[in-house]
Amino acid sequence: MTDLILHHYPASPFAEKARLMLGFKGLSWRSVLIPPVMPKPDLVALTGGYRKTPVLQVGADIYCDTSLIARRLDQEKALPAFFPEGQEMTVAAFAAWADATLFQHAVSLVFQPESVAVRFARLPPEAVKAFIADRAQLFSGGSATRLPIEQAKHQWPVFMARLEQQLQREEGDYLFGEPSIADFAVAHPMWFLKGTPVTSPLVDDYPAVHAWLGRVLGFGHGAYSEFTAEQALEVARNSAPAALPVDGFVDPNGFKVGDAVTVSAVDYGVDPVAGELVYAGAEELIVRRENPQAGVVHVHFPRLGFKLQKH
């Protein structure tokens, strides 16, 4: 079995989502720590330009976005499932809402001045300035906008009251009874808010949510070992991409296998990845790229939230 390699950094909320997903599955993995800000030359050698965190590498296959990483981990180990039978649409739609709307609110709340002062208290001023400049670049050119703090504060109680009500049911300990991708998508914004005493009460003031978050975080991160970026690149160079899926899906915009394309996120981190389209399915896009450091790789993207263009 090919090792699962997660490219991430400790403070990233979406990386925490991925780490918890690996823990939920009880999987072993390799940990490659990447810089929280650009440049990220070793990561970009694998992805072709995609810079968001985290990225999952399996040999010469590179998976971008946690929504697709979840589906890849379900292939790795079917049970426990992220998309329980009969609830696939419900949990996927709920997770998409949490990863977008709930996370947008959490970011605004976390980066209010009082919280930033605590979160970055130990960093030198130039490091804080570099981080803020990097995030401004990350959110440049995409559809995502910075939510004003007043609006985030105004709307946050609505979300929390609804979550509290959902979790007070007696059908189970998780959002939809048994654990699902929905739990992990809601957990990472909450984990982010728990990072400082300024924002922690926004979670802790809701007893059912607080208890539920403890259960989700209790899955842990699985068994992992440290790995270097150089080792990860060597794995890619010495591996061949996995066999491509076979289905009869016809792309609605007429894209065909063999087309020279770019794929890019539409919300933020919109850096395009150029390559040869080798698969276009209902959920997934796969682009073939070649790089002197990584060799031939297949870079995988979800269809949802990404755009495909002729190169």
N, C-alpha and C positions, 0 to 999 in steps of 0.2 A: 504494500500500500504506500502511495506517495504521501510524504509529509504535508500537513497543512501548515502554511507559513503565513502568519498575520503581520502585516506592516502597519504599525500603529505608534501612538505615544500615550503616556499614562493619563494625561488630563483631557483627552478627547472624549466627548460624550458618545459619539457614534462608535468610537473604538470600544468604549465600555459596553455598549450594546452588543458588539461582536464578541467581546470576551465572555460576557454572560451567556450568549448563545452557545459558545463552545463549552462552557461549564454545564449548561442545561443538557447538552448532548453527551456529556462525559467524555469529550474527545481530548486527545493529546495534540499539542501543536508547538510550533517553533515561533519564537517572539523576536521580530526585528523592529528595533526602535528607530523611528524616523524623526526628523526635525519637525517641530510644530509650525514652523514658518518656512517659506521658500528661501533659498533654493533647496530642492530635494532631488539631486541628480541621480541617485541610485534608484529611487522610486520611479522617477520619470523614465528611466531607462527601461523599466518593465512595462509601464502603462502607456508610454508614448505621449505624455503630457497631462494626463489626469492627475490632479494633485490632492484630491480630498482624502480624508482619513476615515476609516481604515481601507486597506486593500488586502484581499486574500489571494495567496499564491498557492497553486497546487501544481508542482512541476513547472511546465511551460504555459500553464493556463492562469490568467490573471483576472480576478473577479472584482469589479468595481461596484460600490454601493451596497449597503447592508441588506437592502431588500432582496437583492440577487444572491448575496452571500448566504442568506437564510435558506434559499432554495438549493444552493449547492451543498450546504451542510445536511439538508434533508436527503440528498442523494448519497452523501457519505454514510449517514446512519439514519434509517427511516424513522425509528422511534426512540424517544418521544418526538412527536411531530410538531413543527411550527404551525402547520395548517391542518388542524384536526378535521377528520372526515365530516362533511356536512356543514362545516363552518368556514370553508376556505375563503369565500367572498367576504364574509363578515369580518374575519380577523385581518385579512389583507387590507380591506378598505379602512378599518379602524387604525391599523398600523400606519398607513399612508397619511391619514389625518394627523396622527401624533408626531410623525417624523417631520411634517411640514408645519402645521399650525401650532401645535403644542410646543414644539422645539423653538419656533420663532418667538413665542412669548417668553420662554425660559431664557433665551439669549438676551432679550431686552432687559429682563429682570436681573440676570447675572451681571450684565455690563452697566448697570446703573452706578453712578459715582461712588456711593457708599460701599457697594459690594466690591467694585474694582479696587478700591483702596485697601481692602483686606486681602483680596485674592492675590494681588501683585505686590504686597507689602515687602516681600523679601527679594524682589527682583530689582536690579539697578534700573534707573530711569531710561537708559538707552534701550534696554531689552523690552521694556513696556512700550516704548515708542515704536520699536521695530515690529512688535506683535500687532499693535493697532494699525500700523501702515499695511502690514501683510493682510489683515482681515478686511481692510478697505479695498484692497486689490481683489481679494477673494470674492467679494460681493459686487464687484464692478461688472456691468454688462449683462447680468442675469435678471430674471423676473423677481427674485426675492428682494424685499425691501426691509429696511430696519424699522421695526415697529416702535413708535414713540413710547417711552416708559410710562407715561400717563395712561395710554390706551392699554398697555400690557397689564398694568395694575388694575385698571377698570374691569378688564375681561377675565382675568385669572380666576376670581372666585366662582365664576360660572362653570368653568371647566372642572374645578376642584369639587364643587358641590355635586356635579353630575357623576364624577368618578366615585366620590364618597357614597352616593346613593347606589351606584352599580355594585360596589364592593360590599355593601351591607346585606346583599342578598344571601341566602343560605345554600345556594346550589353548589358552591365551591369556593376555593380560596383565591381564585384568579378572575380576571375580568370576564371571561366567558366560560367559567367552570373549571376546565382543565387549562394548564398553561398553553400559551400560543404566542405567535409573533406579536400580537397586540400588547402583551405584557411587557415584552422587551422594548418595544417602540415607545411605550409610555414611561418605562422605568428610567431610560437614560436622561431625559430632561429633568426628572425628579432628582436623580443622582447629581446632575450638574448643579441644581439649586441647593442641594445639601452641602455643597463645597464651602460655604461660609456661613457664619452665624447670622449674617444680614438677611440671607435669602432662605435659610433652612426652615424658618417658621411657615413659609409658604407651602411647605409639605407637611411638616410635623403638626400643624394645627388641625389636621384632618385625620382622626384616629384610624379609620379603616384604610385610608391610603397609606398612612405611615406603616401600619402592620403589613399590608400587602407588599410594599416596597421592600421591607425586611425579608419577606419570603422570596421575592425575585432575586435580590442581591445574594441571598443565601445559596443560590445555585453555584456561586463562585465562578472561577475562570477555567476550570479544568486543569489538566496537567500540562505545563509548558516548560520549555527550556530556551535559554537565550541563543540567538542565532545572529550572525552578522549580515550586513547588506551584501558583502562580497560573497559570502556563502550562498545567499539566496540567488544572486545573479549566476553563480556557478551551477546551482541546481537547474535554473532555467536553461542555461546554455547546454547542459548535458541531458536535457529531457526533450521529448517530442510532445507536442500538444495532444490532448486526448482526442479520441474519435469524435467527429461532429455528430450532433443529433440529426436524425432523418425523419422528416415529416412533410406533409404536403402544403404547408402554410404558404400563402401567396401574399407578398408585401402589398399593403393597400396603396402605396405610392409608387409601386413598380420597381423598387430596388431588387436587383438580382445578384446572386452569388457571382463573384468576380469583379463587381463594381469597385472602383476606387472611391472611397467615401471618407467623411469625417463624422465622428460621433462626439457629442458634447452634452453636458448637463444643461438644463434650461433655467434652473433656479439660481445657482451660484457655483463658483468654481467651474466656469464655462469654457476652460481651455480645451480646444478641439484635439481629438486623437485621430490621426490619419492612418489609413491602411486599406487592405483589401477585404471587402465584405465576404465572409465565408459561411455565414449563417444568419438568417433573419427569421425568428419565430414569433409566436404570439407574446411571449414574455421576455425573450432574450435576443440580443444582437451580439455577434462575434466578429471581431476584426483581426486579421492576420497582419503582424508587423515583424520587421526584422531590425535588429539593433546589434552593433558590435559587442556590447557588453552582455546582452541578454540572449542573443541568438534569435531564433524564430519563436515568437510567442503568439498565443491567441488571447486577445483582451476581450473580456465579456462585460456587457452592460445590460441593465434592464431596459426594456422598451419604454416603460412608463417613466417620465421625468427626464428623458434624453431625446435629442433630435438627431436625425440621420440626414446627411447632405452629400451630394456628389462632390468629389474632390477635384 
